[in-house]
Amino acid sequence: AIADNGDGIFDSAVFMEANSFAGGLEAEAEAVGTSTGTNIVYEQCPDGSFIFTRPPGLDNSQPLSIDFGISGTATPGDDYEPFANFVTIPAGQNSVILPVNIYPDAIIEGTETIILNLNNPCSCSASEVIMEIQEITPLEASLDDVTICGSGNVDLTPTVVGGLGTFTYQWSNGSSNPTITVSPSMPTVYTVTVTDECMTTDTASATVVVTAPPTAEIDGSEIVC
């Protein structure tokens, strides 16, 4: 700063380096659950994060530090792994990801929240970002035992409840289809492992019992005219 106090008229000026001050610019943040595409994350699905982004058009040649308050109904240490109340977007980058490790506590608690209140310099209001934590019905797969006669065949399809999203299948005979058709020559156990989008798995087995086909015998004699 330069000032002139040699006369009755006080003149002053302030000189600042280019890009050294950003007035009223707010960093942006959002809560993301990869499996849902929304701000909802699941206890059994370790894919939640907060994404912090520089304001559009802001020069990225310098690191940008972002402070925030942490609140919400979820308890750090019980419901999720505690994390620091600040992040830094490195120089040359426009965003940074803060992973959130949600603990699967197996307690039915309803929807819980993690709330970040961004402390934006030169802004009169804080930006609130909410992550919702929900529970998933546990993944369960089941198969029923079946009986076939002789050289017959049968389709095996597991019943799947709970879990999240699209399921994948891995059978003990090497198939990855939801349904397999089998025709064993002797009693055989077939096992399938079902995996959901959160990489939760459950395994089910069924025994295919093979019985001999019935035989018929004709006794006696008959004269047909």
C-alpha positions as CSV (number, residue, x, y, z in Angstrom):
1,A,0.0,0.0,0.0
2,I,1.2,3.6,-0.8
3,A,-0.1,6.7,1.0
4,D,0.5,10.4,0.6
5,N,0.1,12.3,3.9
6,G,2.0,15.4,2.9
7,D,-1.0,17.6,2.4
8,G,-4.6,17.9,3.6
9,I,-5.8,15.5,0.9
10,F,-5.1,11.9,1.9
11,D,-4.5,9.7,-1.1
12,S,-3.8,6.0,-0.8
13,A,-3.6,3.0,-3.1
14,V,-3.4,-0.8,-2.7
15,F,-1.5,-2.9,-5.1
16,M,-2.1,-6.7,-5.2
17,E,-0.6,-9.5,-7.2
18,A,-2.9,-10.9,-9.9
19,N,-5.0,-13.9,-8.9
20,S,-3.9,-13.4,-5.2
21,F,-7.5,-12.6,-4.0
22,A,-10.9,-14.0,-4.9
23,G,-13.8,-12.0,-3.5
24,G,-16.9,-13.9,-2.7
25,L,-16.0,-17.0,-4.6
26,E,-17.3,-20.2,-3.1
27,A,-15.9,-23.7,-3.4
28,E,-18.4,-26.2,-4.6
29,A,-19.0,-29.6,-3.0
30,E,-21.4,-32.5,-3.5
31,A,-22.0,-35.9,-1.8
32,V,-21.9,-38.9,-4.2
33,G,-22.7,-42.6,-3.9
34,T,-21.3,-44.3,-6.9
35,S,-23.8,-47.2,-6.8
36,T,-26.8,-44.9,-6.6
37,G,-25.7,-41.8,-8.6
38,T,-27.2,-39.6,-5.8
39,N,-26.2,-38.4,-2.3
40,I,-27.5,-41.7,-0.9
41,V,-24.9,-44.2,0.3
42,Y,-25.4,-47.6,1.9
43,E,-23.7,-49.1,4.9
44,Q,-22.7,-52.3,3.1
45,C,-21.5,-50.4,0.0
46,P,-18.1,-48.6,0.5
47,D,-18.5,-46.1,-2.4
48,G,-19.4,-42.8,-0.7
49,S,-17.4,-39.6,-1.1
50,F,-17.5,-35.8,-1.1
51,I,-16.2,-34.1,-4.2
52,F,-14.8,-30.6,-3.8
53,T,-14.5,-28.4,-7.0
54,R,-13.0,-25.0,-7.7
55,P,-15.5,-22.3,-8.7
56,P,-15.8,-22.1,-12.5
57,G,-13.2,-19.9,-14.1
58,L,-11.0,-19.7,-11.0
59,D,-7.3,-19.9,-11.8
60,N,-5.9,-23.3,-10.6
61,S,-2.2,-22.5,-10.5
62,Q,-2.3,-22.3,-6.7
63,P,-3.6,-24.8,-4.1
64,L,-7.1,-24.1,-2.8
65,S,-7.8,-24.9,0.9
66,I,-11.4,-25.6,1.9
67,D,-12.5,-25.7,5.5
68,F,-15.9,-27.1,6.6
69,G,-17.8,-28.0,9.7
70,I,-19.1,-31.5,10.2
71,S,-22.5,-32.4,11.7
72,G,-25.4,-34.7,11.0
73,T,-27.2,-37.5,12.8
74,A,-24.5,-40.1,12.0
75,T,-21.8,-40.5,14.7
76,P,-18.1,-40.4,13.6
77,G,-16.3,-43.4,14.9
78,D,-19.6,-45.4,15.2
79,D,-21.3,-44.9,11.8
80,Y,-18.3,-43.8,9.7
81,E,-14.6,-43.3,9.9
82,P,-13.7,-39.8,11.1
83,F,-12.1,-37.4,8.7
84,A,-10.4,-34.0,8.9
85,N,-12.5,-30.9,8.6
86,F,-10.5,-29.5,5.6
87,V,-9.3,-30.5,2.2
88,T,-6.9,-29.0,-0.3
89,I,-7.3,-29.0,-4.0
90,P,-3.7,-29.3,-5.3
91,A,-2.3,-26.8,-7.8
92,G,-3.2,-27.8,-11.4
93,Q,-6.3,-29.7,-10.3
94,N,-9.9,-28.5,-10.4
95,S,-11.3,-31.0,-7.9
96,V,-10.4,-33.4,-5.1
97,I,-12.3,-36.4,-3.7
98,L,-12.7,-37.1,0.0
99,P,-13.7,-40.8,0.4
100,V,-16.1,-41.6,3.3
101,N,-15.8,-45.0,4.9
102,I,-19.2,-46.1,6.1
103,Y,-19.3,-48.7,8.9
104,P,-21.8,-51.6,8.4
105,D,-22.9,-51.8,12.0
106,A,-25.9,-54.2,11.4
107,I,-28.1,-52.0,13.5
108,I,-31.4,-50.8,12.1
109,E,-31.3,-47.1,12.6
110,G,-33.1,-45.6,9.7
111,T,-31.6,-42.9,7.5
112,E,-28.7,-41.0,9.0
113,T,-26.8,-38.0,7.7
114,I,-23.4,-36.5,7.4
115,I,-23.6,-32.8,6.8
116,L,-20.7,-30.5,5.7
117,N,-21.0,-26.8,6.1
118,L,-18.4,-25.1,3.9
119,N,-16.7,-22.1,5.4
120,N,-16.3,-20.0,2.2
121,P,-14.1,-16.9,2.6
122,C,-15.7,-13.6,1.7
123,S,-19.2,-15.2,1.8
124,C,-21.9,-14.4,4.2
125,S,-23.4,-17.8,4.0
126,A,-22.2,-21.4,4.4
127,S,-22.8,-24.0,1.7
128,E,-24.5,-27.2,3.2
129,V,-23.8,-30.6,1.7
130,I,-25.8,-33.6,2.9
131,M,-24.9,-37.3,2.6
132,E,-27.6,-39.8,3.5
133,I,-26.7,-43.2,4.9
134,Q,-29.3,-45.9,4.4
135,E,-29.4,-49.6,5.1
136,I,-29.8,-52.4,2.6
137,T,-31.8,-55.6,3.2
138,P,-29.1,-58.3,3.6
139,L,-28.4,-60.3,0.4
140,E,-29.7,-63.8,0.7
141,A,-29.7,-66.5,-2.0
142,S,-31.4,-69.9,-1.8
143,L,-31.8,-73.0,-4.0
144,D,-34.2,-76.0,-3.6
145,D,-33.2,-79.6,-4.0
146,V,-34.8,-81.3,-6.9
147,T,-35.2,-84.9,-8.2
148,I,-35.0,-86.0,-11.8
149,C,-35.7,-89.4,-13.3
150,G,-33.1,-91.2,-15.3
151,S,-31.4,-89.1,-18.0
152,G,-33.7,-86.1,-17.5
153,N,-32.5,-82.5,-17.0
154,V,-33.6,-79.7,-14.8
155,D,-33.1,-75.9,-14.6
156,L,-31.5,-74.4,-11.5
157,T,-32.2,-70.7,-10.7
158,P,-31.5,-69.2,-7.2
159,T,-34.0,-67.1,-5.4
160,V,-32.3,-63.8,-4.4
161,V,-33.7,-61.2,-2.0
162,G,-32.1,-58.1,-0.7
163,G,-28.8,-56.7,-1.9
164,L,-28.4,-53.8,-4.3
165,G,-28.5,-53.4,-8.0
166,T,-27.6,-56.0,-10.6
167,F,-26.4,-59.4,-9.5
168,T,-23.7,-61.6,-10.9
169,Y,-23.5,-65.4,-10.5
170,Q,-20.8,-67.9,-10.3
171,W,-21.7,-71.6,-10.3
172,S,-19.6,-74.5,-9.2
173,N,-19.8,-75.9,-12.8
174,G,-18.1,-72.7,-14.1
175,S,-21.2,-71.0,-15.5
176,S,-21.9,-67.3,-14.8
177,N,-25.5,-67.4,-16.0
178,P,-28.5,-66.8,-13.6
179,T,-29.9,-70.2,-14.6
180,I,-28.1,-73.4,-15.4
181,T,-29.5,-76.6,-17.0
182,V,-28.0,-79.8,-15.7
183,S,-28.5,-83.5,-16.3
184,P,-26.3,-85.4,-13.9
185,S,-26.1,-89.2,-14.0
186,M,-25.8,-89.5,-10.3
187,P,-26.8,-87.3,-7.3
188,T,-24.8,-84.1,-7.5
189,V,-24.5,-80.9,-5.5
190,Y,-24.5,-77.6,-7.4
191,T,-23.4,-74.3,-5.7
192,V,-23.9,-70.7,-6.7
193,T,-22.3,-67.5,-5.3
194,V,-24.4,-64.4,-5.9
195,T,-22.7,-60.9,-5.7
196,D,-24.4,-57.5,-5.8
197,E,-23.1,-54.1,-6.8
198,C,-21.7,-53.5,-3.3
199,M,-19.6,-56.7,-3.6
200,T,-21.7,-58.4,-0.9
201,T,-22.0,-62.1,-1.5
202,D,-24.1,-65.1,-0.5
203,T,-23.9,-68.7,-1.4
204,A,-26.6,-71.3,-1.9
205,S,-26.4,-75.0,-2.8
206,A,-28.9,-77.6,-4.1
207,T,-28.7,-81.4,-4.5
208,V,-30.0,-82.9,-7.7
209,V,-31.1,-86.4,-6.9
210,V,-31.2,-88.9,-9.8
211,T,-33.6,-91.8,-9.6
212,A,-33.8,-94.9,-11.8
213,P,-36.6,-94.8,-14.3
214,P,-39.5,-97.2,-13.6
215,T,-39.6,-100.6,-15.4
216,A,-42.6,-102.6,-16.4
217,E,-43.0,-106.4,-16.4
218,I,-45.8,-108.5,-18.0
219,D,-46.6,-111.9,-16.5
220,G,-48.9,-114.7,-17.7
221,S,-50.3,-115.7,-21.0
222,E,-53.3,-114.7,-23.1
223,I,-54.8,-116.2,-26.3
224,V,-56.2,-113.5,-28.6
225,C,-58.5,-114.7,-31.4
